């Protein structure tokens, strides 16, 4: 996974990312919760590369 962020993160920084999956594909509201860590910081890109160490697919929380 490659992410663009406004801040530089150090290698091995733990990260958590939540992705809402399109209901057109899943038929029910689901989200993907990923836990991982930063493993690369490309010099010409304002972001980072990460490895996903664990993930869960779970019911999406309803917006407030």
PQR file of N, CA, C, O and H, with PARSE charges and radii, in Angstrom:
ATOM      1  N   UNK A   1       0.841  -1.150   0.000 -0.4000 1.5000
ATOM      2  CA  UNK A   1       0.000   0.000   0.000 -0.0000 2.0000
ATOM      3  C   UNK A   1       0.898   1.228   0.000  0.5500 1.7000
ATOM      4  O   UNK A   1       1.899   1.273   0.715 -0.5500 1.4000
ATOM      5  N   UNK A   2       0.539   2.222  -0.802 -0.4000 1.5000
ATOM      6  CA  UNK A   2       1.237   3.509  -0.816 -0.0000 2.0000
ATOM      7  C   UNK A   2       0.218   4.581  -0.440  0.5500 1.7000
ATOM      8  O   UNK A   2      -0.870   4.643  -1.013 -0.5500 1.4000
ATOM      9  H   UNK A   2      -0.274   2.186  -1.382  0.4000 1.0000
ATOM     10  N   UNK A   3       0.576   5.416   0.521 -0.4000 1.5000
ATOM     11  CA  UNK A   3      -0.324   6.476   0.985 -0.0000 2.0000
ATOM     12  C   UNK A   3       0.365   7.822   0.856  0.5500 1.7000
ATOM     13  O   UNK A   3       1.577   7.925   1.047 -0.5500 1.4000
ATOM     14  H   UNK A   3       1.460   5.365   0.987  0.4000 1.0000
ATOM     15  N   UNK A   4      -0.396   8.843   0.537 -0.4000 1.5000
ATOM     16  CA  UNK A   4       0.108  10.206   0.493 -0.0000 2.0000
ATOM     17  C   UNK A   4      -0.376  10.941   1.734  0.5500 1.7000
ATOM     18  O   UNK A   4      -1.575  10.979   2.010 -0.5500 1.4000
ATOM     19  H   UNK A   4      -1.380   8.760   0.382  0.4000 1.0000
ATOM     20  N   UNK A   5       0.560  11.525   2.484 -0.4000 1.5000
ATOM     21  CA  UNK A   5       0.205  12.260   3.700 -0.0000 2.0000
ATOM     22  C   UNK A   5       1.042  13.532   3.774  0.5500 1.7000
ATOM     23  O   UNK A   5       2.120  13.598   3.184 -0.5500 1.4000
ATOM     24  H   UNK A   5       1.534  11.494   2.260  0.4000 1.0000
ATOM     25  N   UNK A   6       0.557  14.541   4.493 -0.4000 1.5000
ATOM     26  CA  UNK A   6       1.298  15.800   4.571 -0.0000 2.0000
ATOM     27  C   UNK A   6       2.479  15.767   5.541  0.5500 1.7000
ATOM     28  O   UNK A   6       3.234  16.737   5.612 -0.5500 1.4000
ATOM     29  H   UNK A   6      -0.319  14.487   4.972  0.4000 1.0000
ATOM     30  N   UNK A   7       2.655  14.686   6.282 -0.4000 1.5000
ATOM     31  CA  UNK A   7       3.699  14.600   7.302 -0.0000 2.0000
ATOM     32  C   UNK A   7       4.588  13.394   7.042  0.5500 1.7000
ATOM     33  O   UNK A   7       4.094  12.338   6.647 -0.5500 1.4000
ATOM     34  H   UNK A   7       2.042  13.898   6.225  0.4000 1.0000
ATOM     35  N   UNK A   8       5.896  13.534   7.258 -0.4000 1.5000
ATOM     36  CA  UNK A   8       6.821  12.411   7.108 -0.0000 2.0000
ATOM     37  C   UNK A   8       6.717  11.508   8.335  0.5500 1.7000
ATOM     38  O   UNK A   8       6.732  11.991   9.467 -0.5500 1.4000
ATOM     39  H   UNK A   8       6.297  14.391   7.579  0.4000 1.0000
ATOM     40  N   UNK A   9       6.613  10.209   8.113 -0.4000 1.5000
ATOM     41  CA  UNK A   9       6.550   9.246   9.201 -0.0000 2.0000
ATOM     42  C   UNK A   9       7.823   8.409   9.218  0.5500 1.7000
ATOM     43  O   UNK A   9       8.374   8.090   8.165 -0.5500 1.4000
ATOM     44  H   UNK A   9       6.602   9.817   7.193  0.4000 1.0000
ATOM     45  N   UNK A  10       8.283   8.059  10.396 -0.4000 1.5000
ATOM     46  CA  UNK A  10       9.499   7.243  10.522 -0.0000 2.0000
ATOM     47  C   UNK A  10       9.205   5.787  10.195  0.5500 1.7000
ATOM     48  O   UNK A  10       8.076   5.319  10.338 -0.5500 1.4000
ATOM     49  H   UNK A  10       7.835   8.319  11.252  0.4000 1.0000
ATOM     50  N   UNK A  11      10.248   5.075   9.752 -0.4000 1.5000
ATOM     51  CA  UNK A  11      10.105   3.634   9.540 -0.0000 2.0000
ATOM     52  C   UNK A  11       9.643   2.969  10.830  0.5500 1.7000
ATOM     53  O   UNK A  11      10.045   3.357  11.926 -0.5500 1.4000
ATOM     54  H   UNK A  11      11.166   5.455   9.636  0.4000 1.0000
ATOM     55  N   UNK A  12       8.796   1.964  10.678 -0.4000 1.5000
ATOM     56  CA  UNK A  12       8.228   1.162  11.763 -0.0000 2.0000
ATOM     57  C   UNK A  12       7.167   1.900  12.577  0.5500 1.7000
ATOM     58  O   UNK A  12       6.708   1.372  13.589 -0.5500 1.4000
ATOM     59  H   UNK A  12       8.470   1.648   9.787  0.4000 1.0000
ATOM     60  N   UNK A  13       6.758   3.116  12.164 -0.4000 1.5000
ATOM     61  CA  UNK A  13       5.665   3.810  12.835 -0.0000 2.0000
ATOM     62  C   UNK A  13       4.385   2.991  12.653  0.5500 1.7000
ATOM     63  O   UNK A  13       4.029   2.670  11.518 -0.5500 1.4000
ATOM     64  H   UNK A  13       7.131   3.545  11.341  0.4000 1.0000
ATOM     65  N   UNK A  14       3.683   2.642  13.736 -0.4000 1.5000
ATOM     66  CA  UNK A  14       2.432   1.895  13.583 -0.0000 2.0000
ATOM     67  C   UNK A  14       1.353   2.796  12.984  0.5500 1.7000
ATOM     68  O   UNK A  14       1.268   3.981  13.307 -0.5500 1.4000
ATOM     69  H   UNK A  14       3.972   2.902  14.657  0.4000 1.0000
ATOM     70  N   UNK A  15       0.532   2.218  12.110 -0.4000 1.5000
ATOM     71  CA  UNK A  15      -0.555   2.958  11.488 -0.0000 2.0000
ATOM     72  C   UNK A  15      -1.837   2.129  11.525  0.5500 1.7000
ATOM     73  O   UNK A  15      -1.794   0.900  11.563 -0.5500 1.4000
ATOM     74  H   UNK A  15       0.601   1.255  11.848  0.4000 1.0000
ATOM     75  N   UNK A  16      -2.961   2.811  11.514 -0.4000 1.5000
ATOM     76  CA  UNK A  16      -4.273   2.181  11.405 -0.0000 2.0000
ATOM     77  C   UNK A  16      -5.033   2.909  10.307  0.5500 1.7000
ATOM     78  O   UNK A  16      -5.111   4.138  10.313 -0.5500 1.4000
ATOM     79  H   UNK A  16      -2.996   3.810  11.484  0.4000 1.0000
ATOM     80  N   UNK A  17      -5.587   2.167   9.377 -0.4000 1.5000
ATOM     81  CA  UNK A  17      -6.322   2.740   8.259 -0.0000 2.0000
ATOM     82  C   UNK A  17      -7.678   2.043   8.178  0.5500 1.7000
ATOM     83  O   UNK A  17      -7.761   0.817   8.247 -0.5500 1.4000
ATOM     84  H   UNK A  17      -5.524   1.169   9.372  0.4000 1.0000
ATOM     85  N   UNK A  18      -8.744   2.842   8.031 -0.4000 1.5000
ATOM     86  CA  UNK A  18     -10.082   2.299   7.853 -0.0000 2.0000
ATOM     87  C   UNK A  18     -10.575   2.669   6.463  0.5500 1.7000
ATOM     88  O   UNK A  18     -10.528   3.835   6.072 -0.5500 1.4000
ATOM     89  H   UNK A  18      -8.676   3.838   7.975  0.4000 1.0000
ATOM     90  N   UNK A  19     -11.046   1.676   5.719 -0.4000 1.5000
ATOM     91  CA  UNK A  19     -11.554   1.879   4.362 -0.0000 2.0000
ATOM     92  C   UNK A  19     -12.999   1.409   4.325  0.5500 1.7000
ATOM     93  O   UNK A  19     -13.292   0.261   4.658 -0.5500 1.4000
ATOM     94  H   UNK A  19     -11.084   0.729   6.036  0.4000 1.0000
ATOM     95  N   UNK A  20     -13.892   2.287   3.925 -0.4000 1.5000
ATOM     96  CA  UNK A  20     -15.291   1.877   3.736 -0.0000 2.0000
ATOM     97  C   UNK A  20     -15.410   1.229   2.364  0.5500 1.7000
ATOM     98  O   UNK A  20     -15.037   1.826   1.355 -0.5500 1.4000
ATOM     99  H   UNK A  20     -13.654   3.220   3.654  0.4000 1.0000
ATOM    100  N   UNK A  21     -15.924   0.023   2.329 -0.4000 1.5000
ATOM    101  CA  UNK A  21     -16.065  -0.703   1.073 -0.0000 2.0000
ATOM    102  C   UNK A  21     -17.363  -0.287   0.380  0.5500 1.7000
ATOM    103  O   UNK A  21     -18.371  -0.056   1.047 -0.5500 1.4000
ATOM    104  H   UNK A  21     -16.228  -0.462   3.149  0.4000 1.0000
ATOM    105  N   UNK A  22     -17.347  -0.191  -0.950 -0.4000 1.5000
ATOM    106  CA  UNK A  22     -18.547   0.238  -1.674 -0.0000 2.0000
ATOM    107  C   UNK A  22     -19.695  -0.753  -1.502  0.5500 1.7000
ATOM    108  O   UNK A  22     -19.541  -1.950  -1.748 -0.5500 1.4000
ATOM    109  H   UNK A  22     -16.528  -0.379  -1.492  0.4000 1.0000
ATOM    110  N   UNK A  23     -20.828  -0.244  -1.083 -0.4000 1.5000
ATOM    111  CA  UNK A  23     -21.997  -1.096  -0.853 -0.0000 2.0000
ATOM    112  C   UNK A  23     -22.452  -1.761  -2.152  0.5500 1.7000
ATOM    113  O   UNK A  23     -23.100  -2.807  -2.114 -0.5500 1.4000
ATOM    114  H   UNK A  23     -20.953   0.728  -0.883  0.4000 1.0000
ATOM    115  N   UNK A  24     -22.123  -1.169  -3.293 -0.4000 1.5000
ATOM    116  CA  UNK A  24     -22.465  -1.776  -4.585 -0.0000 2.0000
ATOM    117  C   UNK A  24     -21.743  -3.115  -4.775  0.5500 1.7000
ATOM    118  O   UNK A  24     -22.219  -3.987  -5.501 -0.5500 1.4000
ATOM    119  H   UNK A  24     -21.598  -0.319  -3.324  0.4000 1.0000
ATOM    120  N   UNK A  25     -20.607  -3.263  -4.126 -0.4000 1.5000
ATOM    121  CA  UNK A  25     -19.846  -4.522  -4.222 -0.0000 2.0000
ATOM    122  C   UNK A  25     -20.171  -5.487  -3.088  0.5500 1.7000
ATOM    123  O   UNK A  25     -20.194  -6.702  -3.283 -0.5500 1.4000
ATOM    124  H   UNK A  25     -20.220  -2.555  -3.536  0.4000 1.0000
ATOM    125  N   UNK A  26     -20.421  -4.938  -1.901 -0.4000 1.5000
ATOM    126  CA  UNK A  26     -20.579  -5.798  -0.723 -0.0000 2.0000
ATOM    127  C   UNK A  26     -22.034  -6.119  -0.380  0.5500 1.7000
ATOM    128  O   UNK A  26     -22.297  -7.077   0.346 -0.5500 1.4000
ATOM    129  H   UNK A  26     -20.402  -3.951  -1.742  0.4000 1.0000
ATOM    130  N   UNK A  27     -22.984  -5.326  -0.894 -0.4000 1.5000
ATOM    131  CA  UNK A  27     -24.425  -5.482  -0.645 -0.0000 2.0000
ATOM    132  C   UNK A  27     -24.849  -5.102   0.774  0.5500 1.7000
ATOM    133  O   UNK A  27     -26.040  -4.927   1.030 -0.5500 1.4000
ATOM    134  H   UNK A  27     -22.770  -4.548  -1.484  0.4000 1.0000
ATOM    135  N   UNK A  28     -23.903  -4.973   1.694 -0.4000 1.5000
ATOM    136  CA  UNK A  28     -24.155  -4.494   3.052 -0.0000 2.0000
ATOM    137  C   UNK A  28     -23.030  -3.532   3.428  0.5500 1.7000
ATOM    138  O   UNK A  28     -21.932  -3.647   2.884 -0.5500 1.4000
ATOM    139  H   UNK A  28     -22.935  -5.115   1.486  0.4000 1.0000
ATOM    140  N   UNK A  29     -23.272  -2.576   4.351 -0.4000 1.5000
ATOM    141  CA  UNK A  29     -22.214  -1.634   4.728 -0.0000 2.0000
ATOM    142  C   UNK A  29     -21.076  -2.331   5.477  0.5500 1.7000
ATOM    143  O   UNK A  29     -21.278  -2.838   6.580 -0.5500 1.4000
ATOM    144  H   UNK A  29     -24.164  -2.483   4.792  0.4000 1.0000
ATOM    145  N   UNK A  30     -19.899  -2.355   4.888 -0.4000 1.5000
ATOM    146  CA  UNK A  30     -18.720  -2.976   5.509 -0.0000 2.0000
ATOM    147  C   UNK A  30     -17.550  -2.007   5.478  0.5500 1.7000
ATOM    148  O   UNK A  30     -17.473  -1.121   4.626 -0.5500 1.4000
ATOM    149  H   UNK A  30     -19.735  -1.943   3.992  0.4000 1.0000
ATOM    150  N   UNK A  31     -16.637  -2.198   6.432 -0.4000 1.5000
ATOM    151  CA  UNK A  31     -15.389  -1.455   6.408 -0.0000 2.0000
ATOM    152  C   UNK A  31     -14.230  -2.410   6.649  0.5500 1.7000
ATOM    153  O   UNK A  31     -14.375  -3.453   7.287 -0.5500 1.4000
ATOM    154  H   UNK A  31     -16.699  -2.918   7.123  0.4000 1.0000
ATOM    155  N   UNK A  32     -13.096  -2.027   6.129 -0.4000 1.5000
ATOM    156  CA  UNK A  32     -11.867  -2.798   6.265 -0.0000 2.0000
ATOM    157  C   UNK A  32     -10.965  -2.026   7.211  0.5500 1.7000
ATOM    158  O   UNK A  32     -10.582  -0.894   6.914 -0.5500 1.4000
ATOM    159  H   UNK A  32     -12.978  -1.180   5.612  0.4000 1.0000
ATOM    160  N   UNK A  33     -10.622  -2.619   8.343 -0.4000 1.5000
ATOM    161  CA  UNK A  33      -9.746  -2.002   9.324 -0.0000 2.0000
ATOM    162  C   UNK A  33      -8.378  -2.656   9.204  0.5500 1.7000
ATOM    163  O   UNK A  33      -8.238  -3.857   9.437 -0.5500 1.4000
ATOM    164  H   UNK A  33     -10.934  -3.538   8.584  0.4000 1.0000
ATOM    165  N   UNK A  34      -7.375  -1.875   8.844 -0.4000 1.5000
ATOM    166  CA  UNK A  34      -6.016  -2.395   8.637 -0.0000 2.0000
ATOM    167  C   UNK A  34      -5.078  -1.826   9.688  0.5500 1.7000
ATOM    168  O   UNK A  34      -5.118  -0.635   9.996 -0.5500 1.4000
ATOM    169  H   UNK A  34      -7.489  -0.899   8.655  0.4000 1.0000
ATOM    170  N   UNK A  35      -4.237  -2.691  10.233 -0.4000 1.5000
ATOM    171  CA  UNK A  35      -3.165  -2.262  11.143 -0.0000 2.0000
ATOM    172  C   UNK A  35      -1.853  -2.688  10.509  0.5500 1.7000
ATOM    173  O   UNK A  35      -1.703  -3.816  10.041 -0.5500 1.4000
ATOM    174  H   UNK A  35      -4.204  -3.659   9.983  0.4000 1.0000
ATOM    175  N   UNK A  36      -0.917  -1.767  10.506 -0.4000 1.5000
ATOM    176  CA  UNK A  36       0.365  -2.061   9.882 -0.0000 2.0000
ATOM    177  C   UNK A  36       1.449  -1.134  10.373  0.5500 1.7000
ATOM    178  O   UNK A  36       1.384  -0.585  11.473 -0.5500 1.4000
ATOM    179  H   UNK A  36      -1.040  -0.850  10.887  0.4000 1.0000
ATOM    180  N   UNK A  37       2.476  -0.971   9.503 -0.4000 1.5000
ATOM    181  CA  UNK A  37       3.620  -0.137   9.881 -0.0000 2.0000
ATOM    182  C   UNK A  37       4.273   0.440   8.642  0.5500 1.7000
ATOM    183  O   UNK A  37       4.207  -0.133   7.554 -0.5500 1.4000
ATOM    184  H   UNK A  37       2.528  -1.418   8.610  0.4000 1.0000
ATOM    185  N   UNK A  38       4.896   1.572   8.830 -0.4000 1.5000
ATOM    186  CA  UNK A  38       5.610   2.248   7.747 -0.0000 2.0000
ATOM    187  C   UNK A  38       6.886   1.464   7.437  0.5500 1.7000
ATOM    188  O   UNK A  38       7.613   1.072   8.350 -0.5500 1.4000
ATOM    189  H   UNK A  38       4.950   2.038   9.713  0.4000 1.0000
ATOM    190  N   UNK A  39       7.155   1.238   6.155 -0.4000 1.5000
ATOM    191  CA  UNK A  39       8.372   0.512   5.776 -0.0000 2.0000
ATOM    192  C   UNK A  39       9.207   1.239   4.726  0.5500 1.7000
ATOM    193  O   UNK A  39      10.343   0.839   4.470 -0.5500 1.4000
ATOM    194  H   UNK A  39       6.564   1.557   5.414  0.4000 1.0000
ATOM    195  N   UNK A  40       8.677   2.290   4.115 -0.4000 1.5000
ATOM    196  CA  UNK A  40       9.438   2.995   3.085 -0.0000 2.0000
ATOM    197  C   UNK A  40       8.972   4.430   2.985  0.5500 1.7000
ATOM    198  O   UNK A  40       7.804   4.743   3.215 -0.5500 1.4000
ATOM    199  H   UNK A  40       7.754   2.614   4.323  0.4000 1.0000
ATOM    200  N   UNK A  41       9.917   5.303   2.634 -0.4000 1.5000
ATOM    201  CA  UNK A  41       9.606   6.714   2.402 -0.0000 2.0000
ATOM    202  C   UNK A  41      10.277   7.129   1.096  0.5500 1.7000
ATOM    203  O   UNK A  41      11.405   7.620   1.117 -0.5500 1.4000
ATOM    204  H   UNK A  41      10.866   5.049   2.447  0.4000 1.0000
ATOM    205  N   UNK A  42       9.606   6.941  -0.037 -0.4000 1.5000
ATOM    206  CA  UNK A  42      10.216   7.325  -1.311 -0.0000 2.0000
ATOM    207  C   UNK A  42      10.603   8.804  -1.303  0.5500 1.7000
ATOM    208  O   UNK A  42       9.819   9.645  -0.863 -0.5500 1.4000
ATOM    209  H   UNK A  42       8.690   6.542  -0.055  0.4000 1.0000
ATOM    210  N   UNK A  43      11.798   9.125  -1.783 -0.4000 1.5000
ATOM    211  CA  UNK A  43      12.322  10.498  -1.753 -0.0000 2.0000
ATOM    212  C   UNK A  43      11.498  11.457  -2.601  0.5500 1.7000
ATOM    213  O   UNK A  43      11.360  12.625  -2.239 -0.5500 1.4000
ATOM    214  H   UNK A  43      12.434   8.442  -2.141  0.4000 1.0000
ATOM    215  N   UNK A  44      10.953  10.997  -3.711 -0.4000 1.5000
ATOM    216  CA  UNK A  44      10.249  11.891  -4.622 -0.0000 2.0000
ATOM    217  C   UNK A  44       8.732  11.883  -4.413  0.5500 1.7000
ATOM    218  O   UNK A  44       7.989  12.354  -5.274 -0.5500 1.4000
ATOM    219  H   UNK A  44      11.065  10.048  -4.005  0.4000 1.0000
ATOM    220  N   UNK A  45       8.269  11.352  -3.280 -0.4000 1.5000
ATOM    221  CA  UNK A  45       6.846  11.205  -3.042 -0.0000 2.0000
ATOM    222  C   UNK A  45       6.541  11.640  -1.618  0.5500 1.7000
ATOM    223  O   UNK A  45       7.206  11.182  -0.689 -0.5500 1.4000
ATOM    224  H   UNK A  45       8.872  10.969  -2.581  0.4000 1.0000
ATOM    225  N   UNK A  46       5.566  12.503  -1.418 -0.4000 1.5000
ATOM    226  CA  UNK A  46       5.241  12.992  -0.082 -0.0000 2.0000
ATOM    227  C   UNK A  46       4.379  12.032   0.696  0.5500 1.7000
ATOM    228  O   UNK A  46       3.339  12.438   1.215 -0.5500 1.4000
ATOM    229  H   UNK A  46       5.026  12.875  -2.173  0.4000 1.0000
ATOM    230  N   UNK A  47       4.755  10.808   0.799 -0.4000 1.5000
ATOM    231  CA  UNK A  47       3.947   9.814   1.499 -0.0000 2.0000
ATOM    232  C   UNK A  47       4.818   8.711   2.051  0.5500 1.7000
ATOM    233  O   UNK A  47       5.964   8.945   2.434 -0.5500 1.4000
ATOM    234  H   UNK A  47       5.600  10.478   0.377  0.4000 1.0000
ATOM    235  N   UNK A  48       4.275   7.504   2.094 -0.4000 1.5000
ATOM    236  CA  UNK A  48       5.022   6.377   2.650 -0.0000 2.0000
ATOM    237  C   UNK A  48       4.488   5.071   2.100  0.5500 1.7000
ATOM    238  O   UNK A  48       3.369   5.004   1.592 -0.5500 1.4000
ATOM    239  H   UNK A  48       3.344   7.313   1.784  0.4000 1.0000
ATOM    240  N   UNK A  49       5.295   4.044   2.207 -0.4000 1.5000
ATOM    241  CA  UNK A  49       4.868   2.687   1.908 -0.0000 2.0000
ATOM    242  C   UNK A  49       4.624   1.983   3.229  0.5500 1.7000
ATOM    243  O   UNK A  49       5.303   2.261   4.217 -0.5500 1.4000
ATOM    244  H   UNK A  49       6.204   4.098   2.620  0.4000 1.0000
ATOM    245  N   UNK A  50       3.660   1.072   3.254 -0.4000 1.5000
ATOM    246  CA  UNK A  50       3.321   0.375   4.495 -0.0000 2.0000
ATOM    247  C   UNK A  50       3.065  -1.090   4.227  0.5500 1.7000
ATOM    248  O   UNK A  50       2.693  -1.491   3.124 -0.5500 1.4000
ATOM    249  H   UNK A  50       3.108   0.846   2.451  0.4000 1.0000
ATOM    250  N   UNK A  51       3.274  -1.872   5.259 -0.4000 1.5000
ATOM    251  CA  UNK A  51       2.916  -3.284   5.250 -0.0000 2.0000
ATOM    252  C   UNK A  51       1.704  -3.455   6.157  0.5500 1.7000
ATOM    253  O   UNK A  51       1.688  -2.936   7.274 -0.5500 1.4000
ATOM    254  H   UNK A  51       3.576  -1.546   6.155  0.4000 1.0000
ATOM    255  N   UNK A  52       0.697  -4.171   5.691 -0.4000 1.5000
ATOM    256  CA  UNK A  52      -0.467  -4.478   6.517 -0.0000 2.0000
ATOM    257  C   UNK A  52      -0.158  -5.768   7.277  0.5500 1.7000
ATOM    258  O   UNK A  52       0.019  -6.829   6.678 -0.5500 1.4000
ATOM    259  H   UNK A  52       0.710  -4.593   4.784  0.4000 1.0000
ATOM    260  N   UNK A  53      -0.099  -5.658   8.598 -0.4000 1.5000
ATOM    261  CA  UNK A  53       0.203  -6.819   9.438 -0.0000 2.0000
ATOM    262  C   UNK A  53      -1.059  -7.570   9.857  0.5500 1.7000
ATOM    263  O   UNK A  53      -1.015  -8.777  10.095 -0.5500 1.4000
ATOM    264  H   UNK A  53      -0.243  -4.797   9.085  0.4000 1.0000
ATOM    265  N   UNK A  54      -2.186  -6.857   9.946 -0.4000 1.5000
ATOM    266  CA  UNK A  54      -3.437  -7.472  10.390 -0.0000 2.0000
ATOM    267  C   UNK A  54      -4.594  -6.685   9.800  0.5500 1.7000
ATOM    268  O   UNK A  54      -4.473  -5.483   9.565 -0.5500 1.4000
ATOM    269  H   UNK A  54      -2.222  -5.877   9.753  0.4000 1.0000
ATOM    270  N   UNK A  55      -5.711  -7.351   9.558 -0.4000 1.5000
ATOM    271  CA  UNK A  55      -6.885  -6.646   9.067 -0.0000 2.0000
ATOM    272  C   UNK A  55      -8.152  -7.344   9.539  0.5500 1.7000
ATOM    273  O   UNK A  55      -8.145  -8.527   9.877 -0.5500 1.4000
ATOM    274  H   UNK A  55      -5.809  -8.328   9.748  0.4000 1.0000
ATOM    275  N   UNK A  56      -9.238  -6.579   9.552 -0.4000 1.5000
ATOM    276  CA  UNK A  56     -10.561  -7.102   9.893 -0.0000 2.0000
ATOM    277  C   UNK A  56     -11.564  -6.508   8.914  0.5500 1.7000
ATOM    278  O   UNK A  56     -11.471  -5.334   8.555 -0.5500 1.4000
ATOM    279  H   UNK A  56      -9.244  -5.618   9.277  0.4000 1.0000
ATOM    280  N   UNK A  57     -12.508  -7.312   8.490 -0.4000 1.5000
ATOM    281  CA  UNK A  57     -13.667  -6.819   7.747 -0.0000 2.0000
ATOM    282  C   UNK A  57     -14.802  -6.833   8.750  0.5500 1.7000
ATOM    283  O   UNK A  57     -15.099  -7.864   9.355 -0.5500 1.4000
ATOM    284  H   UNK A  57     -12.583  -8.266   8.782  0.4000 1.0000
ATOM    285  N   UNK A  58     -15.441  -5.673   8.925 -0.4000 1.5000
ATOM    286  CA  UNK A  58     -16.487  -5.586   9.937 -0.0000 2.0000
ATOM    287  C   UNK A  58     -17.627  -4.701   9.447  0.5500 1.7000
ATOM    288  O   UNK A  58     -17.461  -3.951   8.485 -0.5500 1.4000
ATOM    289  H   UNK A  58     -15.200  -4.836   8.434  0.4000 1.0000
ATOM    290  N   UNK A  59     -18.793  -4.788  10.109 -0.4000 1.5000
ATOM    291  CA  UNK A  59     -19.901  -3.911   9.716 -0.0000 2.0000
ATOM    292  C   UNK A  59     -19.471  -2.451   9.846  0.5500 1.7000
ATOM    293  O   UNK A  59     -18.808  -2.077  10.813 -0.5500 1.4000
ATOM    294  H   UNK A  59     -18.927  -5.398  10.890  0.4000 1.0000
ATOM    295  N   UNK A  60     -19.847  -1.641   8.880 -0.4000 1.5000
ATOM    296  CA  UNK A  60     -19.496  -0.224   8.903 -0.0000 2.0000
ATOM    297  C   UNK A  60     -20.341   0.490   9.939  0.5500 1.7000
ATOM    298  O   UNK A  60     -21.528   0.208  10.099 -0.5500 1.4000
ATOM    299  H   UNK A  60     -20.385  -1.945   8.095  0.4000 1.0000
ATOM    300  N   UNK A  61     -19.704   1.427  10.644 -0.4000 1.5000
ATOM    301  CA  UNK A  61     -20.446   2.272  11.570 -0.0000 2.0000
ATOM    302  C   UNK A  61     -21.218   3.301  10.783  0.5500 1.7000
ATOM    303  O   UNK A  61     -20.727   3.822   9.781 -0.5500 1.4000
ATOM    304  H   UNK A  61     -18.739   1.656  10.514  0.4000 1.0000
ATOM    305  N   UNK A  62     -22.368   3.586  11.209 -0.4000 1.5000
ATOM    306  CA  UNK A  62     -23.216   4.583  10.542 -0.0000 2.0000
ATOM    307  C   UNK A  62     -22.682   5.984  10.849  0.5500 1.7000
ATOM    308  O   UNK A  62     -22.312   6.265  11.989 -0.5500 1.4000
ATOM    309  H   UNK A  62     -22.767   3.164  12.023  0.4000 1.0000
ATOM    310  N   UNK A  63     -22.638   6.875   9.834 -0.4000 1.5000
ATOM    311  CA  UNK A  63     -22.211   8.257  10.100 -0.0000 2.0000
ATOM    312  C   UNK A  63     -23.171   8.938  11.086  0.5500 1.7000
ATOM    313  O   UNK A  63     -24.374   8.679  11.091 -0.5500 1.4000
ATOM    314  H   UNK A  63     -22.938   6.647   8.908  0.4000 1.0000
ATOM    315  N   UNK A  64     -22.601   9.808  11.911 -0.4000 1.5000
ATOM    316  CA  UNK A  64     -23.422  10.513  12.920 -0.0000 2.0000
ATOM    317  C   UNK A  64     -24.245  11.609  12.284  0.5500 1.7000
ATOM    318  O   UNK A  64     -24.990  12.302  12.976 -0.5500 1.4000
ATOM    319  H   UNK A  64     -21.624  10.018  11.907  0.4000 1.0000
TER
END
